Amino acid sequence: MSQGGNPLQGLRRRFRPRSRPRFEGLSFNRLIPNILTMLGLCAGLVAVRFAIDGRWPQAAAFIVVAGVIDGLDGRLARLLKATSRFGAEFDSLADFLSFGVAPALVLYLWSMNALGPIGFVPCLFFAVCSALRLARFNAALDVGLEKPKPAYAYNFFTGVPAPAGAGCALFPLFAALALGDWGWGGVSGVLRHPVFVGLVLVVVGGLMVSTLPSWSFKNFKIPRPAVLPLLLGIGVYVALLVAEPWAALAAGGIIYLGMLPFSVRSYLALKAEAEGEATPPAA
């Protein structure tokens, strides 16, 4: 034994366990957003399956679940720094099925098939508009495919987003389910009429592919005097969502459509302000 040495230290070096081999690949945290996207895709498929069986509350509920998941996966990807082009493409494909194909098929089986083959036309129109809306969104992700947007434009979507469009298109189903629970079968039958449902599908599909600016709510700033009323309104809406979920979802679609004119006004005001600042003063 060397002077000043520790015999136990030599034994530890001799019988030290070998280090575990390192495996190459992605960490599980980076896969969580894609897993959520897959769950949203499955929710859209399950909604179609329930619609085929004629179980309309379950079909509508699973489309709502897909919408909730869609609101979480993107934010979670940015929080975990797990954004990727694969995730963006996968999310768009899942959105097309959950918010384009699934609502169209659910409404066709619920109402539009009463018109025969012609009843499928509005459903097809809505699904195609959803695909075009998502394709335009993906094209905007590529650098160089469109001019850089001004700073104020990042607070707005171009057209109605696919999840919001699906919620607005399902307004007749949400309202009919709510009125059916209240015993108002006559009004529920009017909402289920194919002409009304087809009109809703065409209007909402047109809003999705339009150039109408709609709030994205990502960098939306609330004035201080409006914070307390907003919180109270959200609390009331959550209470309504728990007590009468179908009525709350139907009211949510009406509220969103009612906000579109204010969104356009806000966009035009910001645009005029930015252009006024960019214009040099006259000599």
Backbone torsions as a table, in degrees:
resi	resn	phi	psi	omega
1	MET	NA	132.8	-179.0
2	SER	-72.8	155.2	-179.1
3	GLN	-63.6	134.7	179.3
4	GLY	74.2	2.5	-179.0
5	GLY	-83.4	163.4	-179.7
6	ASN	-115.2	118.5	-178.5
7	PRO	-64.4	-29.9	179.4
8	LEU	-68.6	-31.8	179.2
9	GLN	-64.2	-39.1	177.1
10	GLY	-65.5	-38.2	178.0
11	LEU	-66.1	-36.7	179.3
12	ARG	-64.4	-41.6	178.8
13	ARG	-63.5	-35.9	-175.5
14	ARG	-72.8	-39.5	-175.8
15	PHE	-106.4	20.9	178.2
16	ARG	-67.5	131.1	-179.9
17	PRO	-67.8	145.6	178.9
18	ARG	-67.7	146.9	179.9
19	SER	-67.5	145.8	-179.1
20	ARG	-69.6	145.2	178.4
21	PRO	-68.7	142.7	179.1
22	ARG	-91.8	130.4	-179.6
23	PHE	-99.5	137.6	179.1
24	GLU	-89.0	141.6	179.7
25	GLY	155.6	-174.7	-179.4
26	LEU	-86.4	145.4	174.2
27	SER	-71.9	157.3	-177.0
28	PHE	-64.5	-31.7	-179.8
29	ASN	-61.2	-35.1	-179.8
30	ARG	-74.5	-14.7	178.9
31	LEU	-92.6	-13.6	-176.1
32	ILE	-59.5	-45.4	178.3
33	PRO	-59.3	-40.6	179.0
34	ASN	-67.7	-32.8	176.6
35	ILE	-65.9	-41.4	176.7
36	LEU	-62.8	-41.5	177.8
37	THR	-60.8	-40.3	178.0
38	MET	-64.8	-37.6	177.4
39	LEU	-64.9	-38.3	175.7
40	GLY	-63.9	-40.0	176.1
41	LEU	-61.2	-43.8	179.0
42	CYS	-64.7	-35.7	178.4
43	ALA	-63.4	-40.1	176.7
44	GLY	-63.8	-40.4	178.3
45	LEU	-66.6	-39.4	178.5
46	VAL	-65.2	-35.2	177.2
47	ALA	-61.0	-41.8	177.7
48	VAL	-63.7	-40.4	-179.8
49	ARG	-63.0	-42.6	178.1
50	PHE	-66.9	-34.7	177.9
51	ALA	-65.1	-38.3	177.5
52	ILE	-62.1	-35.0	177.9
53	ASP	-82.0	-2.8	-179.4
54	GLY	77.2	20.0	179.6
55	ARG	-98.9	82.8	-170.5
56	TRP	-69.1	-41.7	177.7
57	PRO	-59.2	-41.4	179.6
58	GLN	-67.6	-39.0	178.6
59	ALA	-62.2	-46.1	178.6
60	ALA	-64.9	-38.6	-178.2
61	ALA	-63.9	-38.9	-178.2
62	PHE	-72.2	-29.3	173.7
63	ILE	-68.4	-37.5	175.5
64	VAL	-64.0	-41.0	177.2
65	VAL	-60.7	-41.4	177.0
66	ALA	-61.8	-36.8	177.4
67	GLY	-66.1	-40.1	177.7
68	VAL	-63.9	-43.4	179.3
69	ILE	-63.8	-39.4	179.1
70	ASP	-63.6	-32.3	176.9
71	GLY	-74.0	-17.0	-177.4
72	LEU	-97.5	-36.3	-170.5
73	ASP	-66.4	-40.3	-179.9
74	GLY	-66.8	-44.4	179.1
75	ARG	-65.5	-37.7	178.0
76	LEU	-67.3	-36.2	177.6
77	ALA	-63.9	-41.1	177.5
78	ARG	-69.7	-34.7	179.3
79	LEU	-67.6	-40.3	-179.8
80	LEU	-88.1	1.1	-177.4
81	LYS	56.7	44.4	-177.5
82	ALA	-115.7	24.1	178.3
83	THR	-71.3	143.3	179.6
84	SER	-155.6	162.5	177.5
85	ARG	-66.8	-36.1	176.5
86	PHE	-60.3	-44.3	179.5
87	GLY	-63.0	-38.5	179.7
88	ALA	-66.3	-43.6	179.4
89	GLU	-67.2	-41.6	179.2
90	PHE	-63.5	-39.8	179.1
91	ASP	-64.5	-39.6	179.2
92	SER	-66.8	-40.7	177.9
93	LEU	-64.4	-41.2	178.0
94	ALA	-65.5	-38.7	178.5
95	ASP	-64.6	-38.6	179.9
96	PHE	-61.9	-40.3	-179.8
97	LEU	-74.5	-46.0	-173.1
98	SER	-74.2	-32.9	-174.0
99	PHE	-117.2	0.3	175.7
100	GLY	-117.9	-59.5	-176.9
101	VAL	-74.4	-48.3	-175.5
102	ALA	-61.9	-49.8	177.9
103	PRO	-61.2	-38.0	179.9
104	ALA	-63.1	-44.8	-179.9
105	LEU	-69.5	-38.8	178.9
106	VAL	-62.0	-45.9	-179.2
107	LEU	-70.4	-31.1	176.5
108	TYR	-66.0	-46.4	-179.2
109	LEU	-71.2	-27.0	-178.1
110	TRP	-81.3	-35.9	-172.3
111	SER	-140.3	-49.6	-165.5
112	MET	-69.6	-20.9	-179.7
113	ASN	-68.4	-11.0	176.3
114	ALA	-67.5	-20.8	178.4
115	LEU	-89.7	1.9	-178.3
116	GLY	77.9	-150.8	-177.4
117	PRO	-60.4	-32.6	-179.0
118	ILE	-66.6	-23.1	179.5
119	GLY	-69.5	-16.5	179.7
120	PHE	-81.1	-15.8	-176.0
121	VAL	-62.7	-50.6	177.5
122	PRO	-60.8	-35.5	177.8
123	CYS	-64.8	-43.0	177.4
124	LEU	-63.5	-41.3	178.8
125	PHE	-60.3	-44.1	-179.8
126	PHE	-63.8	-43.6	-179.4
127	ALA	-64.9	-39.8	178.4
128	VAL	-65.6	-41.1	177.6
129	CYS	-62.5	-37.6	177.2
130	SER	-63.7	-42.1	178.7
131	ALA	-64.0	-43.2	179.5
132	LEU	-65.0	-38.7	179.1
133	ARG	-62.5	-45.1	-179.4
134	LEU	-71.2	-34.6	177.0
135	ALA	-64.8	-40.4	177.6
136	ARG	-65.0	-37.6	178.2
137	PHE	-65.4	-41.8	178.6
138	ASN	-66.6	-37.8	179.0
139	ALA	-63.7	-33.2	179.5
140	ALA	-69.7	-18.2	179.0
141	LEU	-75.1	-25.1	-179.1
142	ASP	-77.5	130.1	179.8
143	VAL	-69.4	131.0	175.7
144	GLY	97.0	-10.3	-180.0
145	LEU	-81.9	-18.8	175.1
146	GLU	-145.7	158.8	-178.3
147	LYS	-66.8	150.4	177.2
148	PRO	-60.1	135.5	-178.3
149	LYS	-82.5	151.5	173.2
150	PRO	-65.7	164.4	-173.0
151	ALA	-61.1	-39.8	-176.4
152	TYR	-68.7	-24.7	-176.0
153	ALA	-71.6	-17.3	-179.7
154	TYR	-72.5	-11.2	176.3
155	ASN	-87.2	3.9	-174.9
156	PHE	-132.6	147.0	167.6
157	PHE	-90.3	155.3	171.5
158	THR	-93.5	105.0	-173.7
159	GLY	85.9	172.5	179.7
160	VAL	-78.0	130.0	178.9
161	PRO	-62.4	158.5	-176.4
162	ALA	-61.8	-45.5	179.0
163	PRO	-61.8	-42.6	177.6
164	ALA	-65.6	-37.4	176.7
165	GLY	-62.9	-39.4	177.8
166	ALA	-64.9	-41.2	178.5
167	GLY	-63.6	-40.4	178.4
168	CYS	-69.2	-37.8	179.5
169	ALA	-66.6	-30.8	-180.0
170	LEU	-85.3	7.6	179.5
171	PHE	-55.3	-44.6	178.7
172	PRO	-58.7	-39.4	-179.9
173	LEU	-69.0	-44.4	178.2
174	PHE	-59.5	-47.9	-177.4
175	ALA	-66.5	-39.0	-180.0
176	ALA	-65.8	-39.2	177.3
177	LEU	-64.7	-40.7	178.6
178	ALA	-65.1	-46.2	-179.0
179	LEU	-68.4	-32.5	176.1
180	GLY	-65.0	-38.0	176.6
181	ASP	-67.0	-28.4	179.8
182	TRP	-85.3	-4.4	-179.8
183	GLY	86.5	13.2	179.3
184	TRP	-97.3	68.3	-175.5
185	GLY	-65.9	-31.9	-178.6
186	GLY	-65.2	-47.2	178.1
187	VAL	-66.4	-36.4	177.6
188	SER	-61.3	-36.9	177.8
189	GLY	-66.4	-34.4	176.8
190	VAL	-65.2	-42.1	179.2
191	LEU	-65.8	-25.1	-179.4
192	ARG	-87.2	-2.1	-178.0
193	HIS	-63.2	134.4	-176.1
194	PRO	-59.5	-32.5	-179.4
195	VAL	-64.5	-44.8	179.4
196	PHE	-66.0	-45.7	-179.5
197	VAL	-63.4	-42.3	178.5
198	GLY	-63.8	-38.1	177.2
199	LEU	-63.8	-41.6	177.9
200	VAL	-62.4	-43.5	180.0
201	LEU	-61.5	-43.1	-178.2
202	VAL	-68.2	-43.1	-178.9
203	VAL	-65.3	-46.5	-178.6
204	VAL	-67.4	-39.6	175.9
205	GLY	-60.7	-40.3	176.3
206	GLY	-64.0	-37.4	177.7
207	LEU	-66.6	-31.4	-179.0
208	MET	-69.1	-36.9	-178.3
209	VAL	-96.1	2.2	179.6
210	SER	-76.6	172.0	175.4
211	THR	-98.0	20.4	-179.5
212	LEU	-66.3	125.7	177.8
213	PRO	-76.1	128.2	178.2
214	SER	-126.3	142.5	-177.5
215	TRP	-58.6	136.7	175.7
216	SER	-92.7	-19.0	178.5
217	PHE	63.4	13.6	178.1
218	LYS	-80.7	-50.0	179.1
219	ASN	-113.7	30.5	-175.6
220	PHE	-73.8	127.3	-179.4
221	LYS	-103.0	132.2	-179.1
222	ILE	-100.6	127.1	174.6
223	PRO	-60.0	146.1	-176.7
224	ARG	-57.2	-43.4	179.2
225	PRO	-63.5	-19.9	-177.3
226	ALA	-94.3	-2.3	-176.6
227	VAL	-67.0	-49.3	-178.1
228	LEU	-64.0	-47.0	176.0
229	PRO	-60.7	-35.0	178.6
230	LEU	-65.1	-44.5	178.5
231	LEU	-63.0	-41.0	177.5
232	LEU	-64.0	-41.2	178.7
233	GLY	-63.8	-40.1	177.9
234	ILE	-64.7	-40.3	177.7
235	GLY	-62.0	-41.8	177.8
236	VAL	-65.0	-40.6	-179.3
237	TYR	-66.9	-39.6	178.0
238	VAL	-64.0	-40.2	177.5
239	ALA	-62.7	-41.7	176.8
240	LEU	-65.3	-36.5	179.7
241	LEU	-64.8	-34.6	178.6
242	VAL	-75.5	-41.3	-176.0
243	ALA	-77.9	-47.3	-178.2
244	GLU	-132.0	81.1	-173.0
245	PRO	-62.2	-40.4	-177.5
246	TRP	-69.1	-39.7	176.5
247	ALA	-65.1	-38.7	179.2
248	ALA	-66.1	-40.3	179.2
249	LEU	-67.7	-39.7	176.7
250	ALA	-64.4	-41.7	177.8
251	ALA	-65.7	-33.7	177.6
252	GLY	-62.2	-39.3	176.8
253	GLY	-64.1	-41.5	178.7
254	ILE	-65.6	-41.7	179.7
255	ILE	-62.4	-42.7	-179.0
256	TYR	-64.2	-45.3	178.7
257	LEU	-64.6	-34.5	177.5
258	GLY	-69.7	-21.1	178.4
259	MET	-81.5	-15.4	-176.0
260	LEU	-61.8	-43.3	176.8
261	PRO	-60.7	-37.3	177.8
262	PHE	-68.6	-33.8	176.6
263	SER	-64.7	-42.8	177.9
264	VAL	-63.5	-42.3	179.5
265	ARG	-63.2	-41.8	177.9
266	SER	-63.6	-41.6	179.4
267	TYR	-62.9	-44.9	-179.0
268	LEU	-66.0	-36.5	178.5
269	ALA	-66.4	-43.3	178.6
270	LEU	-66.6	-37.2	179.1
271	LYS	-65.4	-44.5	178.8
272	ALA	-64.1	-37.7	178.2
273	GLU	-65.8	-43.3	-179.9
274	ALA	-66.8	-40.8	179.4
275	GLU	-68.6	-32.2	176.3
276	GLY	-67.6	-35.8	177.4
277	GLU	-73.4	-31.4	-178.4
278	ALA	-78.2	-20.9	-178.2
279	THR	-77.6	123.5	-179.3
280	PRO	-69.6	148.1	179.8
281	PRO	-66.5	148.7	179.9
282	ALA	-68.1	149.2	-179.1
283	ALA	-69.0	NA	NA
